[in-house]
Structure formats: structure tokens, C-alpha cells
Amino acid sequence: MKKIKTAIVGTGFIGPAHLEALRRLPYIEVTALCEVNMDLAKEKANQLGIPNAYTFEEMLKQPDIDVVHICTPNFLHFSQSKAALLAGKHVVCEKPLATKIEEAEELVALAKEKGLVNAVHFNLRYYPLVRQMKTMRENGDLGEVYSVMGSYLQDWLFLQTDYNWRLEPDKSGDSRAIADIGSHLLDITEYVTGLKVTEVMADFSTVHKTRLKPLKAIETYSGKMLEPSDYAEVPINTEDHASVLLRFDNGNKGSVTVSQVNAGRKNRLNIEISGSKANFEWCSERPNELWIGKRETANHHLMKDPSLLTREASGLVSFPGGHNEGFPDTSKQMFKEVYAAVREGKQPEQPSFPTFEDGLRELLICERIIESHRKQAWVKI
């Protein structure tokens, strides 16, 4: 099988995660890496074992590169995705697709015009038991959705000395916790339930009104501490914590809470969906387990086992029951579906993977949530 050649743009936390997942698929070859300058690109390419280092502009000129993975800070997603599409490359973009709705709309239209494969990395859909919930709901096992309760909690910005480019609106956009992790939770909510959020009521809080910005480079999630003289105090204008009430198109309600200042919660997405026949609960810290609540019979505790899952969910399983799969596997499973489309050379009419249109949808919801917080009122989607 002919190898599909790929370039990765950006080598923070998520770029190497894309690389590792792509290397687990035998028909993909990551041949190029781009960074902010050539010195860094060469250094990272050498560290990661990627044969070619380029500037972004030079990479786009390489005729053998089929797919570009955009793994850069948020403010670059629009311009780099647009340039890649115009260069005739298929694009996998990190979320958010853009920092403005108008930019995301432009990317959706351009990708459609070009007919190129386009995807947004909502990889958390690809835990097998997330798809299990979706297909069980489609099969009628959940019944009518009564309510949804979700949370996404982290602690990597718990301390005043915790700092990252995501704290700077000119690089990440006007929202942080909602846009960064809330987008995953809201995407899973609509994906699993099949419902659309129609109205939101939001309330944000910024726990650290100022933070100590390192004057030296420090990597995301590194946990490294510098000396007091190595910091500068800067104001913070984005949310550490957010609570959002939701109204769905079936007339029922939900709520989500996101926080990046919950001590001990490293990366905990929890969703509980109440239906007329059953209750589903799934947590990303125990991704191989699904709790199914019942009223008149014993509750069920379903462990990830391909022989026990629906056909759609078992298709996301690489190992037998009792052999745990986790976060790195979600990207591999998503890229399997994306690159099946790349082999065909065009975007499917009904893609199974999250697309630029899904990226636009989440950006729209996040923008309405920001508007709701500012107005302290319900806002329609």
C-alpha cells in the first residue's frame, strides 16, 4: 500500500501525541515537521526522528506531502489551515478550529470548495465506551434523554505560578476553560445524545486575577518551578472555572462545569446522561468502564471488551478485554477513519469523524456561552 505522507506543525504537548498515533498506523509516514523557526524545527525533528524540518511556508511547497496536522497555538489555526487547503493539502486541525466564527465559516466553505479531507481533533469521541453510549442510545437502550450532567476538571493551572500561552487571549481567544476543555465536553454531549444545545446560561470565575508569568521557557504540564526573580506578574482576563446551564432541542435540560483549578483532578471528563430507560455514566479517568443505571433491575457495570460491545464500538478496540486502552489510542482510532478518507482523496458525504463543520459548531456554542456570561442572561445558539 502506498504510504500517505504527512507533516506536523507544532511540537508542544499535542504535536508529539499526533506523531505517536500516526506512527502506529502502517500506511502513514510522517516526513516533515514545522516549527516557529528553522533552528527549533531541526532540533525537534532530530529529537522526534522526523527526516525533514521546514518552515511552514516551505513545507506547503513540498508536492509529496498529502496531509498537514495543525498542532500550533489557537491563533494560528485559521491562517495555517487556510494556507494548507489552498496548497491542496488535506488538514487535521487541533481545536478550536479558529478564534472567530467568521474564520471558521470561511474554513468550512473553503474545505467544501476544495473537496479536501478536513477534520478537527475531537479525539475524546474515540474512547470505545463513548461510542458504546452513542450506539446504545441510537438502538433505544437509553430512551428519551431527560437530562445531562457533565464536568471537565483539571488542576494544571491551580497555582498562581502556573502559566501557559492559553492564558493570553491574543493567542487562545476570549475563552480559556470553556474553549479548551469545555469544547470536548460539549462535543461529546451532542455526539452521544444526538441532541442540539439551543440555549445557554453561563457564569465564569477567574480565581487568579493575576498570575506570575515565567520569563524563561517552560513546557506545558512539565511541573517545573523557577526562581521568584524569573516571573513577572500579569493580569488574567479569561476564566479558570465556568458553570453553564443548557437547554436542548427536545425541551429538556442539562448542565456542565469546567475548571482548570481543581486540585488533584488531572484530566477528568465525567458525563452522566439520564434517559427514560436507563442512565449512562462515563469518566475519562476510568475510560474502560461504563456505568449503566437501572430502576427496576440491578445496575450494570460494562467493562471494555470487544465481544461485549456494539459493532460500532468494538471497531475502536485494538486489544482484548482486560487490556486497557486510553488517551493515546483515541487519536489512533480517529486517524484511522480520517486517513481512510484521505486514501479516497476526498471528504466523505457523511464523515464518521469530526469535521470542520463540527469545529464551527463548537466555536458557535462557546461564543454564545461567552456572550451569556457577559450579559448574565440566557442566549440562544
FENWODA-V562431 format. One record per residue. N is the residue number from 1. RES is the residue in one letter. PHI is phi in radians with two decimals (999 if undefined). Layout:
# FENWODA-V562431
n & res & phi
N & RES & PHI
N & RES & PHI
This chain:
# FENWODA-V562431
n & res & phi
1 & M & 999
2 & K & -1.11
3 & K & -1.26
4 & I & -1.60
5 & K & -1.70
6 & T & -2.30
7 & A & -2.09
8 & I & -1.97
9 & V & -1.94
10 & G & 1.82
11 & T & -2.31
12 & G & -1.32
13 & F & -1.21
14 & I & -1.52
15 & G & -1.00
16 & P & -1.08
17 & A & -1.15
18 & H & -1.05
19 & L & -1.03
20 & E & -1.06
21 & A & -1.16
22 & L & -1.11
23 & R & -1.22
24 & R & -1.54
25 & L & -1.90
26 & P & -1.20
27 & Y & -1.76
28 & I & -2.08
29 & E & -2.20
30 & V & -1.44
31 & T & -1.83
32 & A & -2.52
33 & L & -2.36
34 & C & -2.13
35 & E & -2.38
36 & V & -1.14
37 & N & -2.58
38 & M & -1.18
39 & D & -1.04
40 & L & -1.19
41 & A & -1.06
42 & K & -1.14
43 & E & -1.08
44 & K & -1.23
45 & A & -1.09
46 & N & -1.15
47 & Q & -1.10
48 & L & -1.66
49 & G & 1.27
50 & I & -1.78
51 & P & -1.20
52 & N & -2.20
53 & A & -1.99
54 & Y & -2.42
55 & T & -1.28
56 & F & -1.05
57 & E & -1.13
58 & E & -1.20
59 & M & -1.05
60 & L & -1.11
61 & K & -1.44
62 & Q & -1.39
63 & P & -1.20
64 & D & -1.51
65 & I & -1.48
66 & D & -1.62
67 & V & -2.29
68 & V & -2.10
69 & H & -1.78
70 & I & -1.60
71 & C & -2.18
72 & T & -1.74
73 & P & -1.01
74 & N & -0.92
75 & F & -1.19
76 & L & -1.66
77 & H & -1.04
78 & F & -1.12
79 & S & -1.13
80 & Q & -1.30
81 & S & -1.11
82 & K & -1.08
83 & A & -1.10
84 & A & -1.14
85 & L & -1.10
86 & L & -1.13
87 & A & -1.48
88 & G & 1.44
89 & K & -1.72
90 & H & -1.22
91 & V & -2.29
92 & V & -2.00
93 & C & -1.99
94 & E & -1.16
95 & K & -1.48
96 & P & -1.30
97 & L & -1.04
98 & A & -2.74
99 & T & -1.80
100 & K & -2.31
101 & I & -1.04
102 & E & -1.05
103 & E & -1.19
104 & A & -1.11
105 & E & -1.06
106 & E & -1.10
107 & L & -1.16
108 & V & -1.05
109 & A & -1.15
110 & L & -1.15
111 & A & -1.08
112 & K & -1.15
113 & E & -1.07
114 & K & -1.41
115 & G & 1.26
116 & L & -1.52
117 & V & -1.16
118 & N & -2.40
119 & A & -2.55
120 & V & -1.99
121 & H & -1.40
122 & F & -1.49
123 & N & -1.23
124 & L & -1.18
125 & R & -1.06
126 & Y & -1.70
127 & Y & -1.17
128 & P & -0.94
129 & L & -1.39
130 & V & -1.22
131 & R & -1.19
132 & Q & -1.05
133 & M & -1.04
134 & K & -1.05
135 & T & -1.27
136 & M & -1.12
137 & R & -1.12
138 & E & -1.11
139 & N & -1.45
140 & G & 1.61
141 & D & -1.29
142 & L & -1.58
143 & G & 1.44
144 & E & -1.21
145 & V & -1.34
146 & Y & -1.51
147 & S & -2.83
148 & V & -2.32
149 & M & -2.16
150 & G & -2.36
151 & S & -2.59
152 & Y & -2.39
153 & L & -2.12
154 & Q & -2.40
155 & D & -2.27
156 & W & -1.28
157 & L & -2.04
158 & F & -1.16
159 & L & -1.60
160 & Q & -1.11
161 & T & -1.50
162 & D & -1.29
163 & Y & -2.60
164 & N & -2.85
165 & W & -1.03
166 & R & -1.13
167 & L & -1.42
168 & E & -1.88
169 & P & -1.00
170 & D & -1.22
171 & K & -1.84
172 & S & -1.95
173 & G & 1.82
174 & D & -1.37
175 & S & -2.11
176 & R & -2.03
177 & A & -1.07
178 & I & -1.13
179 & A & -1.21
180 & D & -1.36
181 & I & -1.93
182 & G & -1.08
183 & S & -1.09
184 & H & -1.09
185 & L & -1.14
186 & L & -1.19
187 & D & -1.10
188 & I & -1.12
189 & T & -1.02
190 & E & -1.23
191 & Y & -1.11
192 & V & -1.31
193 & T & -1.40
194 & G & 1.33
195 & L & -1.62
196 & K & -1.99
197 & V & -1.27
198 & T & -1.90
199 & E & -2.58
200 & V & -2.39
201 & M & -2.33
202 & A & -2.15
203 & D & -2.49
204 & F & -1.86
205 & S & -2.49
206 & T & -1.93
207 & V & -1.21
208 & H & -1.75
209 & K & -1.19
210 & T & -2.31
211 & R & -2.31
212 & L & -1.70
213 & K & -1.48
214 & P & -1.13
215 & L & -1.57
216 & K & -2.08
217 & A & -1.14
218 & I & -2.55
219 & E & -1.46
220 & T & -0.98
221 & Y & 1.13
222 & S & -1.36
223 & G & 1.31
224 & K & -1.32
225 & M & -2.05
226 & L & -1.89
227 & E & -1.39
228 & P & -0.93
229 & S & -1.26
230 & D & -1.58
231 & Y & -2.09
232 & A & -2.19
233 & E & -1.36
234 & V & -2.31
235 & P & -1.29
236 & I & -2.05
237 & N & -2.07
238 & T & -2.00
239 & E & -1.40
240 & D & -1.51
241 & H & -2.52
242 & A & -2.58
243 & S & -2.08
244 & V & -2.37
245 & L & -1.53
246 & L & -2.17
247 & R & -2.08
248 & F & -1.86
249 & D & -1.30
250 & N & -1.66
251 & G & 1.58
252 & N & -1.68
253 & K & -2.18
254 & G & -2.78
255 & S & -2.66
256 & V & -2.36
257 & T & -2.25
258 & V & -2.23
259 & S & -2.71
260 & Q & -1.99
261 & V & -2.30
262 & N & -1.81
263 & A & -0.96
264 & G & 1.56
265 & R & -1.63
266 & K & -1.37
267 & N & -2.94
268 & R & -1.90
269 & L & -1.67
270 & N & -2.25
271 & I & -2.34
272 & E & -2.21
273 & I & -2.03
274 & S & -1.71
275 & G & -2.16
276 & S & -1.32
277 & K & -1.97
278 & A & -2.84
279 & N & -2.28
280 & F & -1.91
281 & E & -2.37
282 & W & -2.44
283 & C & -2.30
284 & S & -1.21
285 & E & -1.38
286 & R & -2.30
287 & P & -1.23
288 & N & -1.68
289 & E & -2.26
290 & L & -2.27
291 & W & -1.61
292 & I & -2.10
293 & G & -1.55
294 & K & -2.27
295 & R & -1.63
296 & E & -1.86
297 & T & -2.37
298 & A & -1.14
299 & N & -1.15
300 & H & -1.99
301 & H & -2.24
302 & L & -1.62
303 & M & -1.65
304 & K & -1.09
305 & D & -2.68
306 & P & -1.00
307 & S & -1.30
308 & L & -1.87
309 & L & -1.67
310 & T & -1.14
311 & R & -1.03
312 & E & -1.13
313 & A & -1.30
314 & S & -1.13
315 & G & -1.16
316 & L & -1.72
317 & V & -1.85
318 & S & -1.80
319 & F & -2.25
320 & P & -1.14
321 & G & -0.95
322 & G & 1.53
323 & H & -1.86
324 & N & -1.17
325 & E & -2.14
326 & G & -2.58
327 & F & -0.92
328 & P & -1.06
329 & D & -1.29
330 & T & -1.12
331 & S & -1.17
332 & K & -1.02
333 & Q & -1.17
334 & M & -1.15
335 & F & -1.17
336 & K & -1.00
337 & E & -1.27
338 & V & -1.10
339 & Y & -1.33
340 & A & -1.11
341 & A & -1.24
342 & V & -1.05
343 & R & -1.04
344 & E & -1.38
345 & G & 1.49
346 & K & -2.76
347 & Q & -1.25
348 & P & -1.11
349 & E & -1.13
350 & Q & -2.24
351 & P & -1.13
352 & S & -1.48
353 & F & -1.81
354 & P & -1.21
355 & T & -1.94
356 & F & -1.03
357 & E & -1.13
358 & D & -1.16
359 & G & -1.09
360 & L & -1.11
361 & R & -1.03
362 & E & -1.19
363 & L & -1.13
364 & L & -1.10
365 & I & -1.06
366 & C & -1.09
367 & E & -1.11
368 & R & -1.21
369 & I & -1.16
370 & I & -1.06
371 & E & -1.06
372 & S & -1.08
373 & H & -1.07
374 & R & -1.14
375 & K & -1.50
376 & Q & 0.92
377 & A & -2.69
378 & W & -1.15
379 & V & -2.29
380 & K & -1.37
381 & I & -1.39
